[in-house]
Amino acid sequence: MSKLSQTKINVLNEFEARTDEWSFGVFENELQKAMGKSYGNYQTSKMTIVEADKEGRWPNTVKRYVLSNYRAFGNSPGELVDICNRLWSSLTEQEQCYWKPASR
């Protein structure tokens, strides 16, 4: 059984179906709206992505969240480092160029 609430699952499902170029910040804002400001924030979003990855579901959402975060900051938050390293090693050279931070 999933550790994720139905609200989080709904947001993950919504983002998994998207085809636009959204970034981690868009996901964080939508999760915060869905959960309410008292419960949804960037930390909640990161842990939602970690749990989604553990469940092996929502692979496109996990990938875009983690890699867009990496591209924005040039590194990954501690909670996402293992996921980022795994994703990065599976990218083509062209994909690595796309996700590489501008400063590198």
Secondary structure, DSSP 8 states (H G I E B T S, - for coil): --SS-HHHHHHHHHHHH--S---HHHHHHHHHHHH-TTT-SHHHHHHHHHHHHHHT--HHHHHHHHHHHHHHHSS--GGGHHHHHHHHHHS-HHHHHHHS-TT-
